Each structure stands twice: as C-alpha cells, then as structure tokens.
Amino acid sequence: MSDLTYERLLNENDPAVPCLKKIFELPEISKYISIGENYFRYVTDTPDVYFYKIYDHDRLIGSIHLEKQGETLFMDILVFPEFQGVGVGKTVLKDIQTDIFQLDYKKIEIAIDESNIASLSLFENAGFIRSSKDDELISLVYQRIGDE
C-alpha cells in the first residue's frame, strides 16, 4: 500500500460525497462511525477540521477525519470494507504519525468501540496507549516522540 494518495475534501458538493455517504451507511461501518445530515458541511467549513479522501492509484478506498484542538489531534480513519486487512489503515496511520498533513500536533487522541478489535490492535501496535474507558468506548493516546 505504498501508492496511497490523499485529497482534502474542500466542499460538501465534492463528487465523492455520495459514494462516501453510502459507505458510512453500511451496517459494518455505521456501527462504529455515524455521521449526521450536515457532516460534510461541518468537515469542510469548520476551522481546524480536515477531511481527506484516501486513494489507491485513482480508486477511492477510504477517508480520514482530523480535528485539531490546541496541540491535540483527534481522528477517525475509515477504510472501505473491501480494502480492509491489507495494510491500508497501517499506512494511513503511519502517515498521520509522521505529520504528512503538517498539522503540528503533539499528541493524537482517538476513541474506539471495545468490540472493534481490529482497530484497537492497529492503534496499539502503532504505539497508542489506552488512557481511559467510558461505557464501550476505549480512549487511546499517542504522544509524538520528543513531545512527552
């Protein structure tokens, strides 16, 4: 998965939005990530919120939602079901950890449903540490090296 490219979603009328909405509605996705009616307006019009489409060559295969609050980056990574399990998430996460989007953060925080074993494993293997648990959500934190 070394041919991944990222394209920032700049407005809610982007041609990829209908495809993204369909993916977010899939039961295997919507049980972990839910979006509201104005989601794409929010991610394109809100300062310090970034939404990137993930491409493998010219094929849309996922998305990244990033929100920066101070020196902390909050995020969601979505890899479309047919592309899961082949290293896409690992590559995307490594790119975010090396600050490919130049967001100059010191730590990343993410909350993952405790039943999403694959995502928990991905993030823990990438150096994220469990910090808390609230109901079924497990919070994990990644501290950039040199920023402890």
Secondary structure, DSSP 8 states (H G I E B T S, - for coil): -TTEEEEE--STT-TTHHHHHHHHHSHHHHTT----TTHHHHHHHSTTEEEEEEEETTEEEEEEEEEEETTEEEEEEEE-GGGTTTTHHHHHHHHHHTTTT----SEEEEEEETT-HHHHHHHHHTT-EEEEEETTEEEEEEE-TT--
